Amino acid sequence: MRRNALVLAPLLILLGWATPAAATSTPFTGTLSMALTGGSTRYPLVSLTASGTADVTRSGGSLSAIALPAGVFSAHVMIPITDPAAYPITQMIVDVTSGPGLFDTIPGADIDNDFNTDLTGQGSGAMALSGQLDVGLFQGPLAHLIVPFTSAGVDGIGLGGGFVVATSSGISVSVRGAPWTTGTVSAAGVPLTGFVSDDTVQLVSQAVVSTSINADAPLRISSLLTLSFVPEPGTLLLLSGGLAALGMFARPLRSR
């Protein structure tokens, strides 16, 4: 019996069951991309890379929850628009900063969305993308259409909640965001799909943008977030120690 317990202990360690799951500080690298789509046209807005440390919880050796600090992704980007078909849009300026992120990668309940996408049973979470999209209209002194991303830290892109409403250049704008999901959303007819695989998680989020001049043909802002985690050296040592212990106890059993 004692030998069975000794053999079982390192096995439980390997599987992550010996102790209750606790968040550990873990290095990561990540990418964030955002694009504006209208019909079949797609305009890339930002494509960012970053690295840092997040609090990661594992269950049975798999990623189960992630807490990301604020400000991991931040950018100010000006995008000239030269396609004549896009007129009167002549440029876009993107200001974006990511808020704190809290993601549950274990499949959960349905989350709030307006995109006819079944998110039941998918991992989900919230991370605000604060800032705005400044759309320049016409040549010369530009008129500006401001598209806000979030409001009051509770509504908007990456959060869900209610509509974010603004008025600029006499044009009313409303933005309806959604939380992040490991499910699937569509951008200009192309599916964006999240997933959880080993030490990598990919999440997607989408927002609908309506204005008083395109109420029947809303635009969409699609966002894609990918995070890859590096196991802590202590975790690697724990795993190698568990394997060594299994090997040590297995040898006498094989010799019988």
Secondary structure in CASP SS format (residue, H / E / C, confidence):
PFRMAT SS
TARGET T0000
AUTHOR 0000-0000-0000
METHOD secondary structure of the structure
MODEL  1
M C 1.00
R H 1.00
R H 1.00
N H 1.00
A H 1.00
L H 1.00
V H 1.00
L H 1.00
A H 1.00
P H 1.00
L H 1.00
L H 1.00
I H 1.00
L H 1.00
L H 1.00
G C 1.00
W C 1.00
A C 1.00
T C 1.00
P C 1.00
A C 1.00
A C 1.00
A C 1.00
T E 1.00
S E 1.00
T E 1.00
P E 1.00
F E 1.00
T E 1.00
G E 1.00
T E 1.00
L E 1.00
S E 1.00
M E 1.00
A E 1.00
L E 1.00
T E 1.00
G E 1.00
G C 1.00
S C 1.00
T E 1.00
R E 1.00
Y E 1.00
P E 1.00
L E 1.00
V E 1.00
S E 1.00
L E 1.00
T E 1.00
A E 1.00
S E 1.00
G E 1.00
T E 1.00
A E 1.00
D E 1.00
V E 1.00
T E 1.00
R E 1.00
S E 1.00
G C 1.00
G C 1.00
S E 1.00
L E 1.00
S E 1.00
A E 1.00
I E 1.00
A E 1.00
L E 1.00
P C 1.00
A C 1.00
G C 1.00
V C 1.00
F C 1.00
S E 1.00
A E 1.00
H E 1.00
V E 1.00
M E 1.00
I E 1.00
P E 1.00
I C 1.00
T C 1.00
D C 1.00
P H 1.00
A H 1.00
A H 1.00
Y C 1.00
P C 1.00
I E 1.00
T E 1.00
Q E 1.00
M E 1.00
I E 1.00
V E 1.00
D E 1.00
V E 1.00
T E 1.00
S E 1.00
G E 1.00
P E 1.00
G E 1.00
L E 1.00
F E 1.00
D E 1.00
T C 1.00
I C 1.00
P C 1.00
G C 1.00
A C 1.00
D C 1.00
I C 1.00
D C 1.00
N C 1.00
D C 1.00
F C 1.00
N C 1.00
T C 1.00
D C 1.00
L C 1.00
T C 1.00
G C 1.00
Q C 1.00
G C 1.00
S E 1.00
G E 1.00
A E 1.00
M E 1.00
A E 1.00
L E 1.00
S E 1.00
G E 1.00
Q E 1.00
L E 1.00
D E 1.00
V E 1.00
G E 1.00
L E 1.00
F C 1.00
Q C 1.00
G C 1.00
P C 1.00
L C 1.00
A E 1.00
H E 1.00
L E 1.00
I E 1.00
V E 1.00
P E 1.00
F C 1.00
T E 1.00
S E 1.00
A C 1.00
G C 1.00
V C 1.00
D E 1.00
G E 1.00
I C 1.00
G E 1.00
L C 1.00
G E 1.00
G C 1.00
G C 1.00
F C 1.00
V E 1.00
V E 1.00
A E 1.00
T E 1.00
S E 1.00
S C 1.00
G C 1.00
I E 1.00
S E 1.00
V E 1.00
S E 1.00
V E 1.00
R E 1.00
G C 1.00
A C 1.00
P E 1.00
W E 1.00
T E 1.00
T C 1.00
G C 1.00
T E 1.00
V E 1.00
S E 1.00
A E 1.00
A C 1.00
G C 1.00
V E 1.00
P E 1.00
L E 1.00
T E 1.00
G C 1.00
F E 1.00
V E 1.00
S E 1.00
D C 1.00
D C 1.00
T E 1.00
V E 1.00
Q E 1.00
L E 1.00
V E 1.00
S E 1.00
Q E 1.00
A E 1.00
V E 1.00
V E 1.00
S E 1.00
T E 1.00
S C 1.00
I C 1.00
N C 1.00
A C 1.00
D C 1.00
A C 1.00
P C 1.00
L E 1.00
R E 1.00
I E 1.00
S E 1.00
S E 1.00
L E 1.00
L E 1.00
T E 1.00
L E 1.00
S E 1.00
F E 1.00
V C 1.00
P C 1.00
E C 1.00
P H 1.00
G H 1.00
T H 1.00
L H 1.00
L H 1.00
L H 1.00
L H 1.00
S H 1.00
G H 1.00
G H 1.00
L H 1.00
A H 1.00
A H 1.00
L H 1.00
G H 1.00
M H 1.00
F H 1.00
A H 1.00
R H 1.00
P H 1.00
L H 1.00
R H 1.00
S H 1.00
R C 1.00
END
